[in-house]
Amino acid sequence: MIQILIVDDEKPICDLIDLNLSSAGYHCVSVQDGLRAIDMIEEKDFDLVLLDIMLPGADGYDVMDYIRPLGIPVIFITAKHEVRDRVKGLKSGADDYLVKPFDVVELVARVEAVLRRYNKTERHLTAGDVVVDVEARRVTKGGVPVVLTNKEFGLLLLFIKNKNVALFREKLYETVWEGEYFGDSRTLDLHVQRLRKKLGWEHNLVAVYKVGYRLEVPK
């Protein structure tokens, strides 16, 4: 399983990130101090570090100096939003830079993009008895193959990587259809209905009033 270290001095943010990345199938450890982050990196092997800049003990740039020679990918997640901050963060060796407040769906997507770059992606994703072979684009339910269209497969990946998280219609449409959402949900709704039927998720893939949809999976 992919191991991710979350370094942020605000525990609620660590917990939010942990919740969403754990739902997407990653194992997370969080610390709230820069020096403790360095200790953790010495103690364990991590596939990715999500790193705040403003930290007690040692700031994010100091931690980045320690991480860089190790070759571990890093995404800065910080409230520092000026262009000069982004440039400094990326020049320091970070693979990506995400500004708070952030959309959790975007966070998961950025994590996946960086892990793909380093060939560290999870091959299989699961939700109940549904198993997705991401590389082969193959889906089974209870061991039985399920044939999905490209759009249905794209929606399934979004839902299964964000289990128990309400996803906005705009985000679903713009991610899967790669175009701007203009408020017409008919296409999206039809694809969700077909996905429900094919996977037997009539009671799992639920509509969220004035938001979109959520895949409910027991924790």
C-alpha positions in Angstrom: 0.0 0.0 0.0 1.2 3.5 -0.8 2.5 5.3 2.3 1.9 9.1 2.6 3.3 11.4 5.3 1.1 14.5 6.0 3.0 17.4 7.7 0.8 20.2 8.8 0.6 22.1 12.2 -3.2 22.1 12.0 -4.5 18.7 13.1 -8.0 19.2 11.6 -6.4 19.6 8.2 -4.2 16.5 8.7 -7.4 14.6 9.7 -9.3 15.9 6.7 -6.5 14.9 4.3 -6.1 11.5 6.1 -9.8 10.8 5.8 -9.9 11.4 2.1 -6.7 9.8 1.1 -7.5 6.7 3.3 -10.8 6.5 1.5 -8.9 6.5 -1.8 -6.8 3.5 -0.6 -3.7 5.1 0.7 -2.1 4.6 4.2 -1.4 8.0 5.9 0.7 9.1 8.9 0.5 12.7 10.1 2.7 14.9 12.2 2.4 18.6 13.2 6.0 19.6 13.6 8.9 19.9 11.0 11.5 18.2 13.2 9.1 15.3 13.9 8.5 15.0 10.2 12.3 14.5 9.7 12.3 11.9 12.4 9.4 10.0 10.8 11.2 10.0 7.4 14.3 8.5 9.1 12.2 5.8 10.7 9.9 4.8 7.8 9.8 4.6 4.1 7.2 7.0 2.5 6.1 7.2 -1.1 5.0 10.8 -0.9 5.1 13.7 1.5 2.4 16.4 1.8 4.2 19.3 3.4 3.0 22.6 4.9 5.5 25.5 4.8 4.8 27.3 8.1 5.6 24.7 10.7 7.0 24.7 14.2 10.4 23.1 14.8 11.6 23.4 11.2 9.7 25.1 8.4 8.7 23.4 5.2 11.8 24.6 3.3 14.1 23.1 5.9 12.2 19.8 5.7 12.4 20.0 1.9 16.2 20.4 2.1 16.3 17.1 4.1 14.0 15.3 1.8 15.4 16.3 -1.6 18.5 14.0 -1.6 16.2 11.1 -0.7 14.2 11.3 -3.9 10.8 11.2 -2.1 8.2 13.2 -4.1 6.7 16.2 -2.2 3.6 18.3 -2.6 3.5 21.6 -0.7 0.1 22.3 0.8 0.1 25.8 2.2 -1.8 29.1 2.7 1.1 31.0 1.1 -0.6 31.8 -2.3 1.6 34.5 -3.9 3.2 33.7 -7.2 6.7 34.2 -5.6 5.7 31.6 -2.9 4.7 29.1 -5.6 7.9 29.7 -7.6 10.1 29.3 -4.4 8.3 26.1 -3.4 8.7 24.5 -6.9 12.3 25.7 -7.2 13.1 24.1 -3.8 12.3 20.7 -5.3 8.6 20.2 -4.7 6.7 18.3 -7.4 3.5 20.3 -6.9 2.1 23.2 -4.9 -1.5 23.3 -3.6 -2.9 26.4 -1.9 -5.3 26.2 1.1 -8.3 26.1 1.1 -8.3 23.3 -1.4 -10.9 20.9 -2.9 -10.3 17.4 -1.7 -11.1 15.9 -5.1 -8.3 18.1 -6.6 -6.0 17.0 -3.8 -6.6 13.3 -4.6 -6.1 14.0 -8.3 -2.8 15.8 -7.7 -1.5 13.0 -5.4 -2.3 10.5 -8.1 -0.6 12.6 -10.8 2.6 12.8 -8.8 2.6 9.1 -7.9 2.1 8.2 -11.5 5.1 10.3 -12.4 7.1 8.2 -10.0 5.5 4.9 -11.1 4.0 4.4 -7.6 0.3 4.2 -8.4 -2.0 1.5 -6.9 -2.9 -1.1 -9.5 -6.1 -2.2 -7.8 -8.9 -0.2 -6.2 -11.8 -1.8 -4.3 -15.2 -0.8 -2.9 -17.0 -3.8 -1.3 -17.0 -6.6 -3.8 -16.1 -4.3 -6.8 -12.5 -4.5 -7.8 -10.9 -2.1 -10.4 -7.7 -3.0 -12.2 -6.7 0.6 -13.1 -4.0 -0.2 -15.6 -6.0 -2.9 -17.4 -9.2 -0.8 -17.1 -10.9 -4.0 -16.0 -13.8 -4.1 -13.5 -15.3 -7.1 -11.6 -18.1 -7.4 -9.1 -17.9 -10.5 -7.0 -15.4 -11.9 -9.5 -17.7 -11.4 -12.4 -16.5 -9.0 -15.2 -18.5 -5.8 -15.7 -18.3 -4.0 -19.0 -18.2 -0.2 -18.6 -18.0 2.6 -21.2 -15.0 5.0 -20.9 -17.2 7.7 -19.2 -18.7 5.1 -16.8 -15.2 3.9 -15.9 -14.0 7.5 -15.4 -16.9 8.2 -13.0 -16.3 4.9 -11.2 -12.6 5.9 -10.5 -13.7 9.2 -9.1 -16.3 7.7 -6.8 -14.1 4.8 -5.6 -11.2 7.2 -4.9 -13.5 9.5 -2.9 -15.6 7.0 -1.0 -18.1 8.6 1.4 -17.3 12.0 0.0 -20.0 14.2 -1.6 -18.8 15.1 -5.1 -20.2 18.2 -6.9 -21.8 17.7 -10.3 -19.5 20.4 -11.7 -16.4 18.5 -10.6 -17.7 15.1 -11.9 -18.6 16.5 -15.3 -15.5 18.6 -15.8 -13.2 15.8 -14.7 -14.8 13.0 -16.8 -16.0 14.9 -19.8 -13.1 17.4 -19.7 -15.3 20.3 -20.5 -17.0 23.2 -18.7 -20.2 22.3 -16.8 -23.2 24.5 -17.9 -25.8 23.2 -15.5 -27.3 20.5 -17.7 -27.1 17.4 -15.6 -29.0 15.0 -17.9 -25.9 13.4 -19.4 -24.2 13.0 -16.0 -27.4 11.6 -14.4 -27.9 9.0 -17.1 -24.3 7.7 -16.8 -24.7 7.5 -13.0 -28.0 5.6 -13.4 -26.3 3.1 -15.7 -23.3 2.7 -13.3 -25.7 2.0 -10.4 -27.5 -0.7 -12.4 -24.3 -2.4 -13.7 -22.7 -2.5 -10.2 -25.8 -3.1 -8.1 -25.2 0.2 -6.4 -28.8 1.4 -6.2 -28.4 2.0 -2.5 -24.7 2.9 -2.4 -24.4 5.6 -5.1 -26.7 8.2 -3.6 -27.8 11.6 -4.8 -26.9 14.5 -2.5 -29.4 17.4 -2.7 -28.1 20.5 -4.5 -24.6 19.0 -4.6 -24.2 15.8 -6.7 -23.5 12.2 -5.7 -21.7 10.2 -3.0 -20.6 6.6 -3.0 -21.4 5.2 0.4 -19.2 2.4 1.5 -19.1 1.0 5.1 -15.8 1.9 6.8 
